[in-house]
Amino acid sequence: MLLSFVLGALIVIFPMARWPLLLIPAGLLVRMALNAIDGMLAREHNMQSATGGILNELGDVLSDAALYLPFALVPGFAAPLIVVVVILALVSEMTGIVAVQIGASRRYDGPMGKSDRAFVFGLLALLLGLGVSPGTWSNVVLLAVATLLVLTIVNRARSALRELG
């Protein structure tokens, strides 16, 4: 989570610079790897806990917001579209979590899950960091991500309800 906050802060502090964007793909790779290792170790060593579950879920959504919201400050992006994508990402994760509350399993259905968002934002950051100018194409990508997030929310809700029979 700290890594995501630091990387997001670098974009906020240097929104016109390309170098912070070049750090994003590696940062996302490290974040996703640490997240997977953490969960795997907790399961393998029977160290899962309610506190760990809460911290994991909150850490994921806070990390997403801290890392993706700063893209709204990067010239060429439609800031409201970035905000919509981040809100939809949070709602999609909450939909997966709410499934547990109603008696279903935690839902990870796609098509735009956490790793998919990391891939898209990592690729956007890499392209911008390498000098590709944002514009219509990048906002079309964000519209596609928003659309896929809406489908993800619907899929997660439907799957949870279907699981309950």
Beta strands, then each sheet from edge to edge (+ up, - down):
end
